[in-house]
Amino acid sequence: MSTILTVARKELVDLFRDRRTVLLGLLLGPLILPALILGIGAIAEKKMRTQLESALEIPVLGAEHAPNLMRFLEGRNITAKAPPEDADAMVREQDADLVLKIDPEFGEQWRDSRSARIELVYDSSRQDSRIPVERVRGALAEYSRLVGALRGISRGISPEAGLAVQVTQRDVATPEARRGMLLAFLPYVLILLSFLGGAHLVIDVTAGERERQSLEPLLATPAARSAIMSGKILAACLFGMLSLLLTLLAFKFSFSLAPGPMRLVDVTLPAMALLLLVLLPMVLIGTTLLTLIAASVKSVKEAQSYMSVLMFLPIIPTVVLMVNPVKNQLWQFTVPFLAQNQMILKLVRSEAIAAPEWAAYLGAGFGLGLLLWLLAARLYHREKLAISA
């Protein structure tokens, strides 16, 4: 243990002498996270407020055929503007979110109590047109129900006669769960920062020292190689945990200032402590895996080439869950990256985490970290490790 602590102290002292590297490693996460949360939150809220509350102007072809409908839409803060020559081209070129086309026979069909034809032209692949399209679609549906009810009443028919089934909806999603949908990006950011938080130090203390030929005299000491390696891993874990702690503090600060529903996210100290506990196994997995890689390569450049691949690993669960959402099951808490994703989402949604889930998660996480430590220790016992390329 004294060897481990001595090596860890030596590596941390050497690291903190390089102030630029330390500041970059410690402040990168705390600066990125507030920018993401505050920036995305402000943009999303402004866009939602603008599209939901402001007057919506849409090009209308054939507005003169449906004057009553136009007045109804104006009452819903939807106004018509000059029609385009080519509605499809206008929407395709993003000059308008949607175009409303009213059939020339609308008036005749309306007076004959038939279904009058209206066409909505829009591009479903554009996310920014979703809210305007839903506003217009909802207003048209309301107009259709109102006119249909008045037609029935004028003929002595109850409006309910045309409703074979009356469907009511009850959303059981909690406000915390709905806020979790807004923070789908958060697990990836936190997992990535914890997974690669100590990457620079891990690569430098093994592959870097091997290039500088300073690893050979260290391994020549009577100290056990596994203890030397553990000291380096401990130093990297402590640095990664410090970076992660600063990131979580920035997380707490950001949500306390974030606009709209994001301000209601639980950022109390107990919640932050649980989040830190969830990310702790990922710090160990990341440092041991990078130690294993750094001990198997011949140079720092070769070790750094693996970083581009490792950065994509945390995003795999997010992509898989987007394509194929699955119900939470116990086995998911044993799969690296997927387990962290599920645990973070549970905390963000303020859902209780059962004891078996905690046991499976911590057991699998620390178990994988131990396995990677054993593999790295075997590489540290190779004689050619001390020989630089």
BABATOR-444056 format. One record per residue (C-alpha): residue number from 0; residue in one letter; chain; z, x, y. Coordinates in steps of 0.1 Angstrom, whole numbers, plus 5000, padded with zeros to 4 digits. Example, Ala and Ser with C-alpha at 12.3 -4.5 7.8 and 13.67 -1.06 7.14 Angstrom:
BEGIN
+-----+--------+--------+------+------+------+
: num : residu : chaine :   zz :   xx :   yy :
+-----+--------+--------+------+------+------+
:   0 :      A :      A : 5078 : 5123 : 4955 :
:   1 :      S :      A : 5071 : 5137 : 4989 :
+-----+--------+--------+------+------+------+
***
This chain:
BEGIN
+-----+--------+--------+------+------+------+
: num : residu : chaine :   zz :   xx :   yy :
+-----+--------+--------+------+------+------+
:   0 :      M :      A : 5000 : 5000 : 5000 :
:   1 :      S :      A : 5007 : 5029 : 5024 :
:   2 :      T :      A : 4972 : 5043 : 5017 :
:   3 :      I :      A : 4957 : 5009 : 5024 :
:   4 :      L :      A : 4975 : 5005 : 5057 :
:   5 :      T :      A : 4968 : 5040 : 5068 :
:   6 :      V :      A : 4931 : 5037 : 5061 :
:   7 :      A :      A : 4930 : 5003 : 5078 :
:   8 :      R :      A : 4948 : 5016 : 5109 :
:   9 :      K :      A : 4925 : 5046 : 5111 :
:  10 :      E :      A : 4893 : 5024 : 5109 :
:  11 :      L :      A : 4906 : 5000 : 5135 :
:  12 :      V :      A : 4915 : 5028 : 5159 :
:  13 :      D :      A : 4881 : 5043 : 5155 :
:  14 :      L :      A : 4865 : 5009 : 5161 :
:  15 :      F :      A : 4884 : 5001 : 5192 :
:  16 :      R :      A : 4873 : 5034 : 5208 :
:  17 :      D :      A : 4838 : 5019 : 5210 :
:  18 :      R :      A : 4846 : 4993 : 5236 :
:  19 :      R :      A : 4811 : 4980 : 5239 :
:  20 :      T :      A : 4809 : 4972 : 5202 :
:  21 :      V :      A : 4843 : 4957 : 5202 :
:  22 :      L :      A : 4835 : 4934 : 5232 :
:  23 :      L :      A : 4802 : 4924 : 5216 :
:  24 :      G :      A : 4818 : 4916 : 5182 :
:  25 :      L :      A : 4848 : 4898 : 5197 :
:  26 :      L :      A : 4832 : 4878 : 5225 :
:  27 :      L :      A : 4799 : 4868 : 5209 :
:  28 :      G :      A : 4813 : 4838 : 5191 :
:  29 :      P :      A : 4836 : 4827 : 5219 :
:  30 :      L :      A : 4807 : 4828 : 5243 :
:  31 :      I :      A : 4781 : 4811 : 5221 :
:  32 :      L :      A : 4803 : 4782 : 5209 :
:  33 :      P :      A : 4813 : 4769 : 5244 :
:  34 :      A :      A : 4777 : 4772 : 5255 :
:  35 :      L :      A : 4766 : 4752 : 5225 :
:  36 :      I :      A : 4793 : 4725 : 5227 :
:  37 :      L :      A : 4793 : 4721 : 5265 :
:  38 :      G :      A : 4755 : 4725 : 5269 :
:  39 :      I :      A : 4744 : 4702 : 5241 :
:  40 :      G :      A : 4771 : 4677 : 5249 :
:  41 :      A :      A : 4761 : 4675 : 5286 :
:  42 :      I :      A : 4724 : 4673 : 5278 :
:  43 :      A :      A : 4729 : 4646 : 5251 :
:  44 :      E :      A : 4752 : 4625 : 5273 :
:  45 :      K :      A : 4729 : 4627 : 5303 :
:  46 :      K :      A : 4699 : 4618 : 5282 :
:  47 :      M :      A : 4717 : 4588 : 5266 :
:  48 :      R :      A : 4730 : 4576 : 5299 :
:  49 :      T :      A : 4696 : 4579 : 5315 :
:  50 :      Q :      A : 4676 : 4562 : 5287 :
:  51 :      L :      A : 4702 : 4534 : 5281 :
:  52 :      E :      A : 4712 : 4525 : 5316 :
:  53 :      S :      A : 4684 : 4534 : 5339 :
:  54 :      A :      A : 4654 : 4511 : 5346 :
:  55 :      L :      A : 4628 : 4516 : 5319 :
:  56 :      E :      A : 4591 : 4515 : 5331 :
:  57 :      I :      A : 4565 : 4510 : 5304 :
:  58 :      P :      A : 4528 : 4506 : 5306 :
:  59 :      V :      A : 4518 : 4471 : 5296 :
:  60 :      L :      A : 4483 : 4460 : 5286 :
:  61 :      G :      A : 4477 : 4423 : 5292 :
:  62 :      A :      A : 4509 : 4416 : 5312 :
:  63 :      E :      A : 4491 : 4387 : 5329 :
:  64 :      H :      A : 4489 : 4368 : 5296 :
:  65 :      A :      A : 4527 : 4366 : 5293 :
:  66 :      P :      A : 4544 : 4361 : 5327 :
:  67 :      N :      A : 4575 : 4345 : 5312 :
:  68 :      L :      A : 4580 : 4375 : 5289 :
:  69 :      M :      A : 4575 : 4399 : 5318 :
:  70 :      R :      A : 4602 : 4381 : 5338 :
:  71 :      F :      A : 4625 : 4382 : 5307 :
:  72 :      L :      A : 4620 : 4419 : 5303 :
:  73 :      E :      A : 4627 : 4425 : 5340 :
:  74 :      G :      A : 4660 : 4408 : 5335 :
:  75 :      R :      A : 4667 : 4434 : 5308 :
:  76 :      N :      A : 4659 : 4462 : 5333 :
:  77 :      I :      A : 4625 : 4468 : 5317 :
:  78 :      T :      A : 4596 : 4467 : 5341 :
:  79 :      A :      A : 4558 : 4469 : 5336 :
:  80 :      K :      A : 4536 : 4495 : 5352 :
:  81 :      A :      A : 4498 : 4500 : 5354 :
:  82 :      P :      A : 4482 : 4499 : 5320 :
:  83 :      P :      A : 4463 : 4530 : 5306 :
:  84 :      E :      A : 4427 : 4531 : 5296 :
:  85 :      D :      A : 4436 : 4545 : 5262 :
:  86 :      A :      A : 4471 : 4535 : 5250 :
:  87 :      D :      A : 4469 : 4557 : 5219 :
:  88 :      A :      A : 4459 : 4588 : 5238 :
:  89 :      M :      A : 4485 : 4582 : 5264 :
:  90 :      V :      A : 4513 : 4581 : 5238 :
:  91 :      R :      A : 4498 : 4610 : 5218 :
:  92 :      E :      A : 4497 : 4632 : 5249 :
:  93 :      Q :      A : 4533 : 4622 : 5258 :
:  94 :      D :      A : 4524 : 4606 : 5291 :
:  95 :      A :      A : 4544 : 4576 : 5281 :
:  96 :      D :      A : 4571 : 4570 : 5255 :
:  97 :      L :      A : 4555 : 4537 : 5244 :
:  98 :      V :      A : 4528 : 4512 : 5255 :
:  99 :      L :      A : 4531 : 4474 : 5251 :
: 100 :      K :      A : 4499 : 4456 : 5243 :
: 101 :      I :      A : 4499 : 4418 : 5247 :
: 102 :      D :      A : 4472 : 4399 : 5229 :
: 103 :      P :      A : 4447 : 4380 : 5252 :
: 104 :      E :      A : 4454 : 4349 : 5232 :
: 105 :      F :      A : 4492 : 4352 : 5238 :
: 106 :      G :      A : 4494 : 4322 : 5261 :
: 107 :      E :      A : 4474 : 4299 : 5238 :
: 108 :      Q :      A : 4495 : 4309 : 5208 :
: 109 :      W :      A : 4527 : 4305 : 5228 :
: 110 :      R :      A : 4518 : 4270 : 5240 :
: 111 :      D :      A : 4508 : 4260 : 5204 :
: 112 :      S :      A : 4543 : 4271 : 5192 :
: 113 :      R :      A : 4526 : 4298 : 5170 :
: 114 :      S :      A : 4537 : 4334 : 5166 :
: 115 :      A :      A : 4522 : 4352 : 5196 :
: 116 :      R :      A : 4510 : 4388 : 5189 :
: 117 :      I :      A : 4525 : 4418 : 5206 :
: 118 :      E :      A : 4518 : 4454 : 5197 :
: 119 :      L :      A : 4541 : 4484 : 5203 :
: 120 :      V :      A : 4523 : 4517 : 5205 :
: 121 :      Y :      A : 4546 : 4547 : 5200 :
: 122 :      D :      A : 4549 : 4580 : 5182 :
: 123 :      S :      A : 4577 : 4579 : 5156 :
: 124 :      S :      A : 4577 : 4617 : 5153 :
: 125 :      R :      A : 4591 : 4621 : 5188 :
: 126 :      Q :      A : 4628 : 4619 : 5189 :
: 127 :      D :      A : 4630 : 4614 : 5227 :
: 128 :      S :      A : 4611 : 4581 : 5224 :
: 129 :      R :      A : 4635 : 4566 : 5200 :
: 130 :      I :      A : 4659 : 4550 : 5225 :
: 131 :      P :      A : 4631 : 4535 : 5248 :
: 132 :      V :      A : 4614 : 4520 : 5217 :
: 133 :      E :      A : 4647 : 4505 : 5204 :
: 134 :      R :      A : 4654 : 4490 : 5239 :
: 135 :      V :      A : 4620 : 4473 : 5241 :
: 136 :      R :      A : 4621 : 4462 : 5204 :
: 137 :      G :      A : 4656 : 4448 : 5209 :
: 138 :      A :      A : 4646 : 4429 : 5241 :
: 139 :      L :      A : 4615 : 4414 : 5223 :
: 140 :      A :      A : 4636 : 4403 : 5193 :
: 141 :      E :      A : 4661 : 4386 : 5217 :
: 142 :      Y :      A : 4632 : 4369 : 5235 :
: 143 :      S :      A : 4618 : 4357 : 5201 :
: 144 :      R :      A : 4651 : 4343 : 5190 :
: 145 :      L :      A : 4657 : 4325 : 5223 :
: 146 :      V :      A : 4623 : 4309 : 5224 :
: 147 :      G :      A : 4625 : 4299 : 5188 :
: 148 :      A :      A : 4659 : 4283 : 5193 :
: 149 :      L :      A : 4646 : 4264 : 5224 :
: 150 :      R :      A : 4616 : 4251 : 5204 :
: 151 :      G :      A : 4638 : 4238 : 5177 :
: 152 :      I :      A : 4662 : 4221 : 5202 :
: 153 :      S :      A : 4632 : 4204 : 5219 :
: 154 :      R :      A : 4622 : 4189 : 5186 :
: 155 :      G :      A : 4658 : 4178 : 5177 :
: 156 :      I :      A : 4662 : 4206 : 5152 :
: 157 :      S :      A : 4693 : 4227 : 5150 :
: 158 :      P :      A : 4686 : 4264 : 5157 :
: 159 :      E :      A : 4706 : 4272 : 5125 :
: 160 :      A :      A : 4680 : 4254 : 5104 :
: 161 :      G :      A : 4657 : 4284 : 5107 :
: 162 :      L :      A : 4684 : 4308 : 5095 :
: 163 :      A :      A : 4687 : 4306 : 5057 :
: 164 :      V :      A : 4712 : 4334 : 5058 :
: 165 :      Q :      A : 4734 : 4346 : 5087 :
: 166 :      V :      A : 4742 : 4382 : 5083 :
: 167 :      T :      A : 4772 : 4398 : 5101 :
: 168 :      Q :      A : 4779 : 4435 : 5101 :
: 169 :      R :      A : 4812 : 4454 : 5100 :
: 170 :      D :      A : 4811 : 4491 : 5105 :
: 171 :      V :      A : 4841 : 4508 : 5089 :
: 172 :      A :      A : 4832 : 4542 : 5102 :
: 173 :      T :      A : 4861 : 4556 : 5123 :
: 174 :      P :      A : 4855 : 4571 : 5158 :
: 175 :      E :      A : 4864 : 4605 : 5142 :
: 176 :      A :      A : 4837 : 4600 : 5116 :
: 177 :      R :      A : 4811 : 4591 : 5142 :
: 178 :      R :      A : 4821 : 4621 : 5162 :
: 179 :      G :      A : 4815 : 4642 : 5131 :
: 180 :      M :      A : 4778 : 4631 : 5131 :
: 181 :      L :      A : 4775 : 4647 : 5166 :
: 182 :      L :      A : 4789 : 4680 : 5153 :
: 183 :      A :      A : 4766 : 4686 : 5124 :
: 184 :      F :      A : 4758 : 4721 : 5138 :
: 185 :      L :      A : 4795 : 4731 : 5139 :
: 186 :      P :      A : 4800 : 4741 : 5102 :
: 187 :      Y :      A : 4770 : 4764 : 5102 :
: 188 :      V :      A : 4782 : 4782 : 5134 :
: 189 :      L :      A : 4817 : 4787 : 5122 :
: 190 :      I :      A : 4807 : 4797 : 5087 :
: 191 :      L :      A : 4782 : 4822 : 5100 :
: 192 :      L :      A : 4807 : 4837 : 5124 :
: 193 :      S :      A : 4834 : 4841 : 5098 :
: 194 :      F :      A : 4810 : 4853 : 5071 :
: 195 :      L :      A : 4795 : 4881 : 5093 :
: 196 :      G :      A : 4823 : 4886 : 5118 :
: 197 :      G :      A : 4832 : 4920 : 5105 :
: 198 :      A :      A : 4797 : 4931 : 5095 :
: 199 :      H :      A : 4794 : 4960 : 5119 :
: 200 :      L :      A : 4827 : 4975 : 5109 :
: 201 :      V :      A : 4820 : 4970 : 5071 :
: 202 :      I :      A : 4786 : 4987 : 5073 :
: 203 :      D :      A : 4798 : 5015 : 5095 :
: 204 :      V :      A : 4829 : 5025 : 5075 :
: 205 :      T :      A : 4809 : 5029 : 5043 :
: 206 :      A :      A : 4771 : 5034 : 5049 :
: 207 :      G :      A : 4777 : 5049 : 5083 :
: 208 :      E :      A : 4803 : 5074 : 5071 :
: 209 :      R :      A : 4781 : 5083 : 5042 :
: 210 :      E :      A : 4753 : 5092 : 5067 :
: 211 :      R :      A : 4777 : 5111 : 5089 :
: 212 :      Q :      A : 4790 : 5129 : 5058 :
: 213 :      S :      A : 4826 : 5119 : 5067 :
: 214 :      L :      A : 4831 : 5098 : 5036 :
: 215 :      E :      A : 4831 : 5127 : 5012 :
: 216 :      P :      A : 4863 : 5145 : 5025 :
: 217 :      L :      A : 4880 : 5111 : 5026 :
: 218 :      L :      A : 4872 : 5104 : 4989 :
: 219 :      A :      A : 4882 : 5139 : 4980 :
: 220 :      T :      A : 4919 : 5132 : 4989 :
: 221 :      P :      A : 4944 : 5123 : 4962 :
: 222 :      A :      A : 4944 : 5087 : 4973 :
: 223 :      A :      A : 4929 : 5062 : 4949 :
: 224 :      R :      A : 4894 : 5052 : 4958 :
: 225 :      S :      A : 4902 : 5015 : 4954 :
: 226 :      A :      A : 4930 : 5019 : 4979 :
: 227 :      I :      A : 4907 : 5036 : 5004 :
: 228 :      M :      A : 4881 : 5008 : 4999 :
: 229 :      S :      A : 4908 : 4981 : 5003 :
: 230 :      G :      A : 4920 : 4997 : 5035 :
: 231 :      K :      A : 4885 : 4995 : 5049 :
: 232 :      I :      A : 4881 : 4959 : 5037 :
: 233 :      L :      A : 4915 : 4951 : 5053 :
: 234 :      A :      A : 4905 : 4965 : 5086 :
: 235 :      A :      A : 4872 : 4945 : 5085 :
: 236 :      C :      A : 4891 : 4913 : 5076 :
: 237 :      L :      A : 4916 : 4918 : 5104 :
: 238 :      F :      A : 4888 : 4924 : 5129 :
: 239 :      G :      A : 4869 : 4894 : 5116 :
: 240 :      M :      A : 4900 : 4872 : 5118 :
: 241 :      L :      A : 4906 : 4883 : 5154 :
: 242 :      S :      A : 4871 : 4874 : 5163 :
: 243 :      L :      A : 4875 : 4841 : 5144 :
: 244 :      L :      A : 4907 : 4833 : 5162 :
: 245 :      L :      A : 4891 : 4839 : 5196 :
: 246 :      T :      A : 4863 : 4817 : 5185 :
: 247 :      L :      A : 4886 : 4788 : 5176 :
: 248 :      L :      A : 4904 : 4792 : 5209 :
: 249 :      A :      A : 4870 : 4788 : 5226 :
: 250 :      F :      A : 4864 : 4759 : 5203 :
: 251 :      K :      A : 4897 : 4742 : 5215 :
: 252 :      F :      A : 4888 : 4750 : 5252 :
: 253 :      S :      A : 4853 : 4737 : 5249 :
: 254 :      F :      A : 4862 : 4703 : 5234 :
: 255 :      S :      A : 4889 : 4698 : 5260 :
: 256 :      L :      A : 4862 : 4701 : 5287 :
: 257 :      A :      A : 4833 : 4685 : 5267 :
: 258 :      P :      A : 4818 : 4653 : 5281 :
: 259 :      G :      A : 4818 : 4619 : 5264 :
: 260 :      P :      A : 4830 : 4614 : 5228 :
: 261 :      M :      A : 4833 : 4651 : 5221 :
: 262 :      R :      A : 4864 : 4653 : 5242 :
: 263 :      L :      A : 4882 : 4631 : 5216 :
: 264 :      V :      A : 4878 : 4657 : 5188 :
: 265 :      D :      A : 4912 : 4668 : 5174 :
: 266 :      V :      A : 4918 : 4703 : 5188 :
: 267 :      T :      A : 4956 : 4704 : 5183 :
: 268 :      L :      A : 4972 : 4735 : 5170 :
: 269 :      P :      A : 4978 : 4721 : 5135 :
: 270 :      A :      A : 4941 : 4712 : 5133 :
: 271 :      M :      A : 4931 : 4747 : 5145 :
: 272 :      A :      A : 4955 : 4762 : 5119 :
: 273 :      L :      A : 4939 : 4742 : 5091 :
: 274 :      L :      A : 4904 : 4753 : 5103 :
: 275 :      L :      A : 4915 : 4789 : 5103 :
: 276 :      L :      A : 4928 : 4785 : 5067 :
: 277 :      V :      A : 4895 : 4770 : 5056 :
: 278 :      L :      A : 4875 : 4799 : 5071 :
: 279 :      L :      A : 4899 : 4826 : 5057 :
: 280 :      P :      A : 4882 : 4828 : 5022 :
: 281 :      M :      A : 4848 : 4831 : 5039 :
: 282 :      V :      A : 4860 : 4861 : 5059 :
: 283 :      L :      A : 4871 : 4878 : 5026 :
: 284 :      I :      A : 4839 : 4869 : 5008 :
: 285 :      G :      A : 4818 : 4882 : 5037 :
: 286 :      T :      A : 4836 : 4916 : 5040 :
: 287 :      T :      A : 4837 : 4922 : 5003 :
: 288 :      L :      A : 4800 : 4913 : 4998 :
: 289 :      L :      A : 4790 : 4936 : 5027 :
: 290 :      T :      A : 4812 : 4963 : 5013 :
: 291 :      L :      A : 4794 : 4959 : 4980 :
: 292 :      I :      A : 4760 : 4961 : 4997 :
: 293 :      A :      A : 4770 : 4991 : 5020 :
: 294 :      A :      A : 4782 : 5010 : 4989 :
: 295 :      S :      A : 4749 : 5004 : 4970 :
: 296 :      V :      A : 4725 : 5015 : 4998 :
: 297 :      K :      A : 4716 : 5049 : 5011 :
: 298 :      S :      A : 4716 : 5043 : 5049 :
: 299 :      V :      A : 4729 : 5021 : 5077 :
: 300 :      K :      A : 4694 : 5009 : 5083 :
: 301 :      E :      A : 4690 : 4998 : 5047 :
: 302 :      A :      A : 4723 : 4980 : 5049 :
: 303 :      Q :      A : 4714 : 4962 : 5081 :
: 304 :      S :      A : 4681 : 4950 : 5066 :
: 305 :      Y :      A : 4702 : 4927 : 5044 :
: 306 :      M :      A : 4717 : 4909 : 5074 :
: 307 :      S :      A : 4685 : 4888 : 5080 :
: 308 :      V :      A : 4689 : 4874 : 5045 :
: 309 :      L :      A : 4726 : 4869 : 5047 :
: 310 :      M :      A : 4723 : 4849 : 5080 :
: 311 :      F :      A : 4703 : 4822 : 5061 :
: 312 :      L :      A : 4729 : 4817 : 5034 :
: 313 :      P :      A : 4752 : 4794 : 5054 :
: 314 :      I :      A : 4724 : 4771 : 5065 :
: 315 :      I :      A : 4714 : 4763 : 5029 :
: 316 :      P :      A : 4741 : 4736 : 5024 :
: 317 :      T :      A : 4732 : 4720 : 5057 :
: 318 :      V :      A : 4696 : 4717 : 5048 :
: 319 :      V :      A : 4703 : 4704 : 5013 :
: 320 :      L :      A : 4727 : 4678 : 5026 :
: 321 :      M :      A : 4701 : 4666 : 5052 :
: 322 :      V :      A : 4674 : 4662 : 5026 :
: 323 :      N :      A : 4697 : 4649 : 4998 :
: 324 :      P :      A : 4730 : 4636 : 5010 :
: 325 :      V :      A : 4756 : 4634 : 4982 :
: 326 :      K :      A : 4790 : 4619 : 4978 :
: 327 :      N :      A : 4819 : 4643 : 4980 :
: 328 :      Q :      A : 4829 : 4655 : 4945 :
: 329 :      L :      A : 4855 : 4681 : 4934 :
: 330 :      W :      A : 4829 : 4706 : 4922 :
: 331 :      Q :      A : 4814 : 4709 : 4957 :
: 332 :      F :      A : 4846 : 4726 : 4968 :
: 333 :      T :      A : 4840 : 4755 : 4945 :
: 334 :      V :      A : 4805 : 4763 : 4957 :
: 335 :      P :      A : 4803 : 4790 : 4984 :
: 336 :      F :      A : 4791 : 4778 : 5018 :
: 337 :      L :      A : 4788 : 4742 : 5006 :
: 338 :      A :      A : 4826 : 4741 : 5001 :
: 339 :      Q :      A : 4832 : 4754 : 5037 :
: 340 :      N :      A : 4807 : 4729 : 5050 :
: 341 :      Q :      A : 4825 : 4700 : 5033 :
: 342 :      M :      A : 4859 : 4711 : 5043 :
: 343 :      I :      A : 4850 : 4716 : 5080 :
: 344 :      L :      A : 4833 : 4682 : 5082 :
: 345 :      K :      A : 4865 : 4666 : 5067 :
: 346 :      L :      A : 4886 : 4682 : 5093 :
: 347 :      V :      A : 4863 : 4673 : 5122 :
: 348 :      R :      A : 4861 : 4637 : 5109 :
: 349 :      S :      A : 4900 : 4637 : 5106 :
: 350 :      E :      A : 4898 : 4629 : 5069 :
: 351 :      A :      A : 4926 : 4638 : 5046 :
: 352 :      I :      A : 4920 : 4667 : 5022 :
: 353 :      A :      A : 4935 : 4660 : 4988 :
: 354 :      A :      A : 4956 : 4687 : 4970 :
: 355 :      P :      A : 4931 : 4691 : 4941 :
: 356 :      E :      A : 4904 : 4698 : 4968 :
: 357 :      W :      A : 4926 : 4724 : 4985 :
: 358 :      A :      A : 4933 : 4740 : 4951 :
: 359 :      A :      A : 4897 : 4741 : 4940 :
: 360 :      Y :      A : 4886 : 4754 : 4974 :
: 361 :      L :      A : 4911 : 4782 : 4978 :
: 362 :      G :      A : 4910 : 4792 : 4941 :
: 363 :      A :      A : 4872 : 4795 : 4941 :
: 364 :      G :      A : 4871 : 4812 : 4975 :
: 365 :      F :      A : 4897 : 4839 : 4968 :
: 366 :      G :      A : 4884 : 4842 : 4932 :
: 367 :      L :      A : 4849 : 4850 : 4944 :
: 368 :      G :      A : 4864 : 4875 : 4969 :
: 369 :      L :      A : 4883 : 4892 : 4941 :
: 370 :      L :      A : 4852 : 4894 : 4920 :
: 371 :      L :      A : 4832 : 4910 : 4948 :
: 372 :      W :      A : 4861 : 4934 : 4954 :
: 373 :      L :      A : 4861 : 4945 : 4917 :
: 374 :      L :      A : 4823 : 4951 : 4919 :
: 375 :      A :      A : 4826 : 4971 : 4951 :
: 376 :      A :      A : 4855 : 4991 : 4936 :
: 377 :      R :      A : 4832 : 5001 : 4907 :
: 378 :      L :      A : 4806 : 5014 : 4931 :
: 379 :      Y :      A : 4833 : 5033 : 4950 :
: 380 :      H :      A : 4842 : 5052 : 4919 :
: 381 :      R :      A : 4807 : 5065 : 4915 :
: 382 :      E :      A : 4804 : 5102 : 4923 :
: 383 :      K :      A : 4771 : 5099 : 4941 :
: 384 :      L :      A : 4787 : 5076 : 4967 :
: 385 :      A :      A : 4802 : 5106 : 4985 :
: 386 :      I :      A : 4768 : 5123 : 4987 :
: 387 :      S :      A : 4747 : 5114 : 5017 :
: 388 :      A :      A : 4710 : 5106 : 5013 :
+-----+--------+--------+------+------+------+
***
